């Protein structure tokens, strides 16, 4: 893949992930009552408006303000910066890894943006497949990060097989 095409792919995916997440959160904040629950597909997929002051599943929401800033803002910014520079430096990364890292960076930036601007992250989707599979309440940035992690795992397993 040519360098310019590669760079456009990286920047395009990061910006796309941030934009989709921020547009969806803006819509939720404007149209869904805080703390409410509505059906999208019965009880299987529901819509909420929850402000998460912690990280994944609210972990860290009871930390002191200084610890929250360090662990939920500063540390993720450093990690995302390192990953960002890594994907530009390492030209041997395959397409799945590039897409995976770009999704992780885009989703991470979107959630950090919320934490800095609002002091919390807006979460709004919940899946419950009758007790067989159930999630916490999440957003598109969370989905981007999970998709990115999945792509990295797949890419890594394919490399190990070869």
Secondary structure, DSSP 8 states (H G I E B T S, - for coil): --HHHHHHHHHHHHHHHHHHHHHHHHHHHHHS-TT-EEEEETTTEEEEEEEESSSGGGTTTTS-HHHHIIIIIIHHHHHHHHHHHHHHH-TT--HHHHHHHHHHHHHHHHHHHHHHHHSSEEEEEEEBSTTSSB---B-HHHHHHHHHHHHHHHHHHHHHH-
